[in-house]
Amino acid sequence: MHKNADRFIIRLPDGWRDTIKMEAAKSHRTMNAEIIAAIETAMRIKGVQLEQPNP
């Protein structure tokens, strides 16, 4: 993740944090990386092209 990435606070429904944490561990990712991967997948399914960060 880029050092200057936007920060965003999110409220998760009860139980989601633990589930995301377990899934992240299975994928050897941080919770943040797991959430980003899930959002990317959902957007791709919807046909939405996300901007790639500039290096």
C-alpha positions, 0 to 999 in steps of 0.5 A, a space after each residue: 500500500 502506498 505511503 500516502 494512501 487515503 485513510 478511511 475509518 469503517 464500522 464493521 457489523 458485529 463478528 466481521 472483524 474476526 472473520 476478516 482477520 481469519 481470512 486474512 491469516 489464511 491468505 497471509 495478508 494483513 486485514 487491510 490487504 484482505 479488505 482491499 482485495 475484497 473491494 477490488 474483487 467486488 468492483 471488478 465483478 461490477 465492471 468498475 475500473 479502479 485507478 492504480 496508484 502512481 509510484 
